[in-house]
Amino acid sequence: MQDKIDLLRHQTLEPQSLFIGGDWMQARSGATMGVISPLDGRRLTTIADAGAEDVDLAVKAARSAFDKGGWSKATPVERKKVLMKIADLIDKHALELAVLGVRDNGTEISMALKAEPGSAASTFRYYAEAIDKVYGEIAPTAANVLGLIHREPVGVVAAIVPWNFPMMIGAWKIAPALAAGNSVVLKPAEGASLTLLRLAALCAEAGLPEGVLNVVTGRGAVSGEALGLHMDIDVLAFTGSGPVGRRLLEYSARSNLKRVYLELGGKSPNIVFADAPDLDQAAKVSAYGIFRNSGQVCVAGSRLLVEKSVHAEFSQKVASFAASMKLGDPLDLKTEAGAISSEIQLMKDLSYAEQALAEGAHLLTGGKRILEETGGYFMQPTVFDVEPSMTLAREEVFGPILSILPFDGEEEALRIANATEYGLASAVWTSNLSRAHRMVRGVKAGVVHVNTYGGSDNTVPLGGVKQSGNGHDKSLHAFDKYIDLKTAWIQL
């Protein structure tokens, strides 16, 4: 496989276009943006820089396709066939898609293969299989009344997805929206658009009707704002930063009150008690839980809370695993941690490390930029012992930096774990079943792992509480965002 990867890494990429109404086209203004690879800092290609006119054209194409009914009124079985074919095509082109994505955003290929095309294909299959098993309801009314609850597609869905896992997160939104019969306008991050443009081509090849999926690339401040303010979008689903999520809510209030669903990241606590089943395994999984994809994961376990009696020992175990991880060429199958997505993000990560030192945090390992001679953006896995009041213990870094905090007992663990504005993911390591259940109830987060970190599949929802957002991706609950309930009250 490595030989095939090495061939694909040098593939020349043509300038990329917008995909609107089944056609490939340039932005009306002719504007483009350079795509810089984090592997070596060189330009890969260009993408179209869409403006408000392009967004409007995409929304009109989506609305026209929805109103024509070729997809929205197709039977669930008909939609299922197309979605299954999309999944098959993703599998067929999995290596090509994975390498393309790594060249675009720097994720290590060993992770990208599973998390990007692998996850996207399974997500399309899950919702293809699910859609003809979602029923309406009959209400328990009086005998002379028939109350029917219909489930209908909402109409036009806008999806704005981030740069860290564009195919995976894109599929989490696109697949259930399409399965339910909606049309979609997809806005990838400007730093990771290439795989989603390729996905649009595969969807067309699978037989998805023209206009049902449209992809507009460009700057979030322009095309993203245009989507947020558009009067003919019914639902907007977003994964990204808190400040952008807040602006999208404001755009909804200023426009047509479109429903806005937000997944806004977190500062997830990973809580290790002294009675964890295997401290060595817990340390290894905890290191991978923050340093895979160089910490650029919304559910990353960026705060490690360790019981005081094992704090010193466990911290050294984690730091040792971090220091031993193979960091480097993301297209090498042996690499365990790849590149930072952009130079801007790298500088931000390094500044957090410098600030932590200035505030008195104790550096256990890492903290420096490396492999600068490659032209790429690489940073050592970094581990700090911190105090709860320090910036690194409170703010989401979205980089390869772990904060370790000691605690004494369940009550203090919960107090520290919940002392954040976020509530996305978490973990608890313990051999005490009763304690595990108490902690699951006590931690304020949408996901609580027990004796592991990460690894959930499409059978369970992902969503946050507090300022980590609202609504859920994955599982049957994802349909809730893309389906309207309609009541029929029939007098017999």
N, C-alpha and C positions, 0 to 999 in steps of 0.2 A: 504493500500500500504506500510506503514511503516514496517509492519511485514515482508512482502516479501523482502524489502530492507535489513532488519536486517539479514535475512537468507542468502541473496546473499553476504553480506559483509564478511562472514566467509568462503566462497567457496574456496577450495584449487585449486590453479592454477598450471597446469603442465608446465614444461619448454617449451618455444615457439620456433618454427622453422621458417625458410624462406619458402615462398610459390613461387615456380618457376616452370613454365611449367605444372601447375596443381598438382604438388607433394610438400609434406612437407619434408624439408631436413635441416640438420645442415649446418653451414658454413664449407667450405672446410678445414679450419684450425682447426675446432672444437671449436673456441673461442666463449665465451658467455659473456653477460653483466648482472649484477644484476638489477632488477627492484625494486626500493625503493619507498614505498608509502609515500606521503607527509602527510598522515593522522596520522601516528605514527612512521615514520622513519624506519619501518621494511621492510625486503625483501619480496616481493610478489612472485616473480618467476625469471626466467632468459629469456633473448631473445638472439637469435643468433647474433653474431657480424660479419656481412658480410665483406668480403674483396673484392678486385678488381676482383678476379676470380669469386666470386659469382655474382657480378654485371654483369660481362660479360655473364655469363650463363643466367641470367634473361633477358638481352637485346637480346641475341640470341633466347631465347624462344619467346619473344615478336615479334621479326622480323619474325621468322618462322611462328607463328600464323597469322601475318598480310599477309605474302606472300601466305599462303595456301588459304586465302580468306573465311574461314568459318564464320568469323565475318565481316571482312572489305568489303566483297562483298555480305553479306546478305542484304536483302531488309530492308529499314527503319522499316517496319511493323514487321519483324522478330526480329530486334534488340529491338524494342519497347516492345515486349512481355517479353523478358528476363529482361530488365530494370525495367519494372513494377513488375515483380516477385521479383527482388532484393528489391524494395521498400516495398513490402508486407512482405518479410522476416525480414527486418529491423524493421518494425512495430511489427511483431510477437515477436521479441526478444528485444524490446525497453528497457524494464526495466533491463534486464540482461546486455545489452550494456551500458546503462547509469551508472549502479553501477560499472561495470568493468572500465569504463573511470574515474569515480570519484576516485576509489582506485588507479588509475595510476597517475592522475594529480591534484586531489584536488578540482576540480570545485564543487560548491554546487549542490546537486542533483536536487533541484527545477529548477535550470537553465539548468543543463546538460540534463535533459529529453527533453526539448524543443530544445535546441541548438545543441545537438549531434544526437541521433537517430531520433528525431522529424524532425530536419532540413534536415538530410541526406535523409530520406525517401521522403520528399517533393521535394528535389532537383532531385533525381532519377526520380520521377514521372514527374517533369516539363520537363526534357530533353527527357524522353521517349515520352511524348506527342508532343514535339516540333519537333523532328527529321523528321517526315514525313510531315512537313509543311514548310520546308526550301527548297526553289526552286532555280534552276539555273536561268540564265537570257538570253534574246535574245537582242543583241546589236542593236541600231538604225543605221544600215548600209545602204549602197546603195542597190538598188533593186536587183542587180546581185551578192550580197554577203550575206552570212548568217553568222553572228557572234554569237557564242554560248559561254556562260561563265559557265563552269562546276565547281561544288564544290566537292572536293575529300578529303578523309582523308589524314593527313600528313604522317602517318606511325607509328613510335614508339614515344610515349610521356613519358618523365620522370617527375614525380611529387614529389616534396619534400615539406612536410607539417610540421607545427610547433606542439608544445605540448599543446597549450592552448585550441583549439577546433579541435582535429584531425579528427573526423568523419565529422563535418560540412565542414571544409575547404578541407578535402580530397574529399568529395562528390562534392564540387564546381569544382574540377579539374577532378576527375575521370568520373563523369556522362556525361558532355558534350564531353569529349574526347572519351569515349566509344560509346556514341550515334552517333557520327560522323563516327564511324567505325575504330578507331585507336586501337592499343594495348598499354598497359600502364605498366610501371615499377614504383611502388610507394615506396618511401623512407619515412617512418614515422620518427618523432623525436625520439631519443633514450630515451627520458623521457616520451613518450606517444605512444607506439606502439600497445598496446594490443587490442584496439577496431578495429584498421584497419586490424590486422591479423584475427580477428573474421569476419570482413566484407568480407575478401577474401574467407573465407569458405562459407559464405552465397551466394556470387556471384557464386561460383562453384555449390552450391546446386540449384541455380536458373537456371543453364544451360549455364552459360558463358563458351565458349570453352576454353580448356587448353591453357595457354600461353597468353591469351588476357589480363589478369590482373596478375601481379607478384608483390610480396611484399618482399623487402629486408630491414632488420633491422640492426642497428649498428651505429657506430660513423659517424657523418657527415664529419669529417675530412678524413675519409677513404672511406666509401661507397658513401657519397655525392660527394666527389671529383671524384671518379671513374665514376659516372654518368655524372658529368659536363664535363669530358674529353673524354667520350666515342665517338667514331667516327660513331656509328650507331644509335644515338638518334637524332631525327629530331626536337623535341621541348622539352624544359625544362621549367616547370612552378613551381615557388617557392613562398612560403610565409614564411617570417622570418626576420632576422636582416639585416641591411644595409651592414655591413662588409662581411657577407656571400654572399649576393646578388652581391656585387662587384667581389668577387672571382669567382662566377659562370659565370659572364660576361667574365672574363679573361680566364676561362677554355674554353668557347665557341670560343674565338679568337685563343686559342692554339690548338683547335681540328678542328671540321668540320663546324664551324660557325653556329651551331644550334641556332635556335631562342630561346631566353631566356625571359621569362615574370616574372616580379618581383612585389610582394606586400610586402613592407618593413616597414610597421608600420608608426607611426606618433606621433605628439605632438598636438593633436586636440584641437582647441579653441571652447569653449562653451560660447557664447556671450549673456549676459542677460542685456536687456535695462530696464529702470525704468518702462516702460509701458507694460511690459510683462503681458499677460492676467491674470495670477495667480502666484504670487511670491512664495507662499507656494508649489504649485505643481511644479513649476520650480526648486525649491530647492530640493525637493524630487527626481525628475527625474534626476537632475544633480548629486546628491549623488549616485544614482543607476548607472548612466552613467559612473562612475569611479570605484565604489567599488564592483560591482558584479564581480564574479570570481576574487576577490582581485586585480582588476585593470589589470589583465592579458588579455587584449582585445586590438587588434590592433587599433580599432576605439574609444577607451576609451576617454572620454572628460576630459583629464588630465590638461588642462588649462582653468580655469573658469574666464572669463572676465566680470566684473560687473560694470555697470554705477555708477559713484561716488556718486550720490545722494541716492542710496540704497545699496552701497557697504557694510557698516558696518552691517546693518540689515540683508542683504541677506547672508553675510558670516556666521553670527551666525546661521541662519536657516540651512544652509548646514552642518555646524559643528555639530549642534544638531541632524540632521538626521543621520550623519555619526556615532556619538557616540551611537545612539540608535539602530543601526543595530545589528541583532543577528549574532554574529560571533562564529564559532566553528565547531562541527562535520559536515563535508560536506555531510554525509549520513543521516542527520536529515532533514526531509522535511521542518522544520521551520527555518533552517539556511539560512541567507540571503547573507553571504559572507564566502567562504570556505578557503582552505589552499593555501599557496604559493607553487608553483609546486615542488620546490627543496630547499635544504638547501643553495645551492650556490645562487639561486635567492633571497632567504630571506636575506642573508647577504648583497647582493647588494642593496636591497631595504632599509635595515636599514642604510647602509652607506650613501645613498642619504639623508635620514632624518637627520643624523648627520652632513653632509656637509651643508645642508640648515640652520641648527642652527648656524653653524660656520660662515656662510656668513651673518647672521643677519636676516634671515627670522623669521616671527612671527608664532609660533605654536599655532593653535587654538584647535586642538584635536589630540590624537593618538601619533604615532611615536615610539611605543614600540613593542617588541615581546611579545606575550602572549601564554598561554596554553602550555608552554614549558614542563610541566610535562607529557603531552601526548606523547612526543617524536616527535610530528608533527611540521609543519612549519606554524605558524600563526603570523600575524601582524595586529595591530589595524588599522582601517581606519584612515588615517592621512590627516590633512588639514593645509596648510600653507598660510599665506599672504606673497607674494614675490614681488620683483622688477623684471622688464623685463630682467635685466642683470644677474640675479642669475642663477646658474646651473639648478636648479629645474624648471625654466621657459623655459629652452631651450632644455634639453636632455630628451629623452624618458626613463622613469623609468621602465615601464611595471610592475607596482606594485600598491598597494593601497595608493597612495600619490597624493593629489590634490593641485595644485598651484592656488591661487586666485590673480588676478591682477585687479586694478581699471582702468577705462577709462572715458574720458569726450567727448562724442559725437561720431558720426559715423566714422569720419575721423581717430580719434585716435584708435577706436576699430579695424578698418581695418589694421591700421599700426601695432598694436601689434599682431593681429591675424596672419598676413602674415609674421611676423618677425621670421620665422623658416625655416629650410631646408626641412621640411616635408609638405605634402599637401594631407592627406588622408581623414579625416572626419572633421566635424564642426557642429555647431548649432547656431541658432539665435532665441532669444525670444523677441517678440514685438507684440503689437496690431496694429501697423501701417503697412498696406499692402504695401504701396510704399517703406517704409524702408526695409521691408522683401525682396522685389525684388532687391533693390539696394545692400543689403548685400549678397544675393545669387550670384549676379554677381561679387561682389567685393572680396569675400573670395576665396583665392586660394586653393581649395580643391576639391577632387573628389566627395564628398558627402556634402551637406549642409542640415541639418535638420532645420525645422522651427517649433517652439513651441513644440518640443519634442526632444528626443535624442535616436537614435537607432530605431530598429523595422522594417526596410525595409525587403522586401521579394525577391523572385526570379525574379520578374517582372522588377527589376531595376538593373543596373550594380554596381559593387563595384570595384573601382580602384583609384589610386592616381596620383598626379602630383608632380613635383619637385623630391625630393629624397624619396618619398613614393612609387616610382616604375612606372610601365607601364603595359598596358594590363588590362583586366577586368575579374573578376569572376562574376558569376550570369548573368541572363537575356540571351536573344538571342545573345548578343554581345560576350559572352564567346565562342561561336562557332568560332569566328574570329581567335582564337589562334590555333585551332585544325583542320582547314579546309584550303586546298590550292585551289586557283583559277586557273583554266586552261582555256585558250582561244582556241576555235576552229574557225579558219577563213576559211570559205568554199566558194570557187568560184563557182557560179551557172552557 
